[in-house]
Amino acid sequence: MFYLTAAVTVALAATALNLLLTFGVIRKLRVHDAKLAGRSAVVQDATLPAGTAVPPVTATTLEGGTVSSVRPGAAQLVGFFSVGCGACDERIPEFIAYQQRTGVAAFAVVATDADDSGPYVARLSTHVDVVVERERGPLATAFGVTSFPALCLVDSGGVVVAGGNAFPELPEFVPA
């Protein structure tokens, strides 16, 4: 009987300690959630910061044309998408809609380390020029891409107007 009483006492003490620790973790999570709610969950430095000149880089599109990081005389929207990125899948329709709504020239860069860019290319190529390059390719390097998806709006002088991971970060732009 003594062993049974001791076992029940130890089990109750362990349960009480477990509850105490669980409440502590929940309290810490609430504080953490409050901190996250106070700031944007979107990465702000996904591309070069606004006001930065983009270095000139050219690339060949899948159709054999040429795109450049700087388009003299015209603003442009550049989208960087990585194969296998769930957020990229969500941003592609927004990218196309933004380009169609504003009429700004645009091209997309699909980053991949394999030959599996087909679905992305199919979704984008009917709307904009598409370049496929390695994850840290020349265009991604020129635009300072640090995460995917990355969106960058560049003015006619090759200076970044806005950039980020989502369209709320881009202004409603009407090309001149």
C-alpha positions as CSV (number, residue, x, y, z in Angstrom):
1,M,0.0,0.0,0.0
2,F,2.9,2.3,0.8
3,Y,4.3,1.9,-2.8
4,L,0.9,2.7,-4.3
5,T,0.6,5.9,-2.2
6,A,4.1,6.9,-3.2
7,A,3.4,6.2,-6.9
8,V,0.2,8.3,-6.9
9,T,1.9,11.1,-5.0
10,V,4.8,11.2,-7.5
11,A,2.3,11.0,-10.5
12,L,0.3,13.9,-9.0
13,A,3.5,16.0,-8.4
14,A,4.7,15.3,-12.0
15,T,1.2,16.3,-13.4
16,A,1.2,19.5,-11.4
17,L,4.7,20.4,-12.6
18,N,3.7,19.6,-16.2
19,L,0.7,21.9,-15.9
20,L,2.8,24.7,-14.4
21,L,5.3,24.4,-17.2
22,T,2.6,24.3,-19.9
23,F,1.0,27.5,-18.5
24,G,4.4,29.2,-18.6
25,V,4.9,28.2,-22.2
26,I,1.4,29.4,-23.2
27,R,2.1,32.8,-21.4
28,K,5.4,33.1,-23.4
29,L,3.7,32.3,-26.7
30,R,1.1,35.0,-26.0
31,V,3.8,37.6,-25.4
32,H,5.6,36.4,-28.6
33,D,2.3,36.6,-30.7
34,A,1.7,40.1,-29.4
35,K,5.2,41.1,-30.5
36,L,4.7,39.6,-34.0
37,A,1.3,41.3,-34.3
38,G,3.0,44.7,-33.8
39,R,5.2,44.3,-36.8
40,S,4.8,43.1,-40.4
41,A,5.3,39.4,-40.9
42,V,6.6,40.2,-44.4
43,V,10.3,40.5,-45.0
44,Q,11.0,44.1,-45.9
45,D,14.5,43.6,-47.4
46,A,13.7,41.0,-50.0
47,T,15.3,43.2,-52.7
48,L,17.4,46.3,-53.0
49,P,16.0,49.2,-50.8
50,A,14.0,52.0,-52.4
51,G,16.3,54.7,-53.9
52,T,19.0,52.2,-54.9
53,A,20.2,52.1,-58.5
54,V,20.0,48.6,-60.0
55,P,23.2,47.5,-61.7
56,P,22.7,46.9,-65.4
57,V,22.4,43.2,-66.2
58,T,20.8,41.6,-69.3
59,A,19.4,38.1,-69.7
60,T,17.9,36.0,-72.4
61,T,14.2,35.0,-72.1
62,L,12.9,31.6,-72.9
63,E,11.5,32.9,-76.2
64,G,15.0,34.2,-77.1
65,G,14.4,37.9,-76.4
66,T,16.4,40.0,-74.1
67,V,15.4,41.7,-70.8
68,S,17.5,44.1,-68.8
69,S,17.5,45.1,-65.1
70,V,17.4,48.7,-66.3
71,R,14.9,49.7,-68.9
72,P,15.8,53.3,-70.0
73,G,12.7,55.4,-70.5
74,A,10.2,53.0,-69.0
75,A,9.5,51.7,-65.5
76,Q,9.2,47.9,-64.9
77,L,8.1,45.3,-62.5
78,V,10.4,42.3,-61.8
79,G,9.2,39.3,-60.0
80,F,11.5,36.6,-58.6
81,F,9.9,33.2,-58.0
82,S,11.6,30.0,-56.8
83,V,10.4,26.5,-57.8
84,G,8.9,24.7,-54.9
85,C,8.1,27.9,-52.9
86,G,4.5,27.8,-51.6
87,A,4.4,31.6,-51.2
88,C,5.6,32.0,-54.8
89,D,2.6,30.0,-56.0
90,E,0.3,32.5,-54.2
91,R,2.1,35.5,-55.6
92,I,2.2,34.6,-59.3
93,P,-1.5,35.5,-59.9
94,E,-1.0,38.7,-57.9
95,F,2.0,39.5,-60.0
96,I,0.1,39.0,-63.2
97,A,-2.9,41.0,-61.9
98,Y,-0.7,43.9,-60.8
99,Q,1.0,44.1,-64.1
100,Q,-2.3,44.0,-66.0
101,R,-3.9,46.5,-63.7
102,T,-1.1,49.0,-63.9
103,G,0.2,48.3,-67.4
104,V,3.8,48.6,-66.3
105,A,6.3,46.5,-68.3
106,A,7.2,43.4,-66.4
107,F,9.3,40.2,-66.5
108,A,9.6,37.3,-64.2
109,V,12.7,35.4,-63.1
110,V,12.2,31.7,-62.1
111,A,15.0,30.5,-59.9
112,T,15.7,26.8,-59.9
113,D,18.6,24.4,-59.5
114,A,16.9,21.7,-61.6
115,D,14.9,21.4,-64.8
116,D,11.5,21.5,-63.0
117,S,10.4,25.1,-63.8
118,G,7.8,24.0,-66.3
119,P,4.6,24.8,-64.2
120,Y,5.9,28.2,-63.2
121,V,6.9,29.1,-66.8
122,A,3.6,27.9,-68.1
123,R,1.7,30.2,-65.7
124,L,3.9,33.2,-66.3
125,S,4.9,33.1,-70.0
126,T,1.5,33.9,-71.4
127,H,1.6,37.2,-69.6
128,V,5.2,38.4,-69.2
129,D,8.7,37.5,-70.4
130,V,10.3,34.8,-68.4
131,V,14.0,34.2,-67.6
132,V,15.1,30.9,-65.9
133,E,18.3,31.1,-63.9
134,R,20.0,29.5,-60.9
135,E,18.9,30.6,-57.4
136,R,21.6,33.2,-57.0
137,G,21.9,34.0,-60.7
138,P,22.9,37.4,-62.2
139,L,19.5,39.0,-62.1
140,A,18.8,37.9,-58.5
141,T,22.2,39.2,-57.5
142,A,21.7,42.5,-59.3
143,F,18.4,43.1,-57.5
144,G,19.8,41.9,-54.2
145,V,17.2,39.2,-53.8
146,T,17.4,37.7,-50.3
147,S,14.1,35.6,-50.2
148,F,11.4,34.4,-52.5
149,P,9.0,35.5,-53.8
150,A,10.6,38.9,-54.3
151,L,9.0,41.8,-56.2
152,C,10.7,45.0,-57.3
153,L,9.4,48.0,-59.0
154,V,12.0,50.0,-60.9
155,D,11.5,53.5,-62.4
156,S,12.6,54.6,-65.8
157,G,16.0,55.6,-64.5
158,G,16.8,52.2,-63.1
159,V,16.2,53.2,-59.5
160,V,14.2,51.0,-57.1
161,V,10.8,52.6,-56.3
162,A,9.7,49.7,-54.0
163,G,10.4,46.1,-53.3
164,G,9.4,43.3,-51.0
165,N,7.7,39.9,-50.7
166,A,4.1,41.0,-51.2
167,F,2.0,43.5,-53.2
168,P,0.9,45.6,-50.2
169,E,4.5,46.8,-50.2
170,L,4.3,48.0,-53.8
171,P,2.6,51.3,-54.6
172,E,-0.3,51.4,-57.1
173,F,2.0,52.5,-59.9
174,V,0.8,54.1,-63.1
175,P,3.6,54.4,-65.7
176,A,4.1,57.8,-67.3
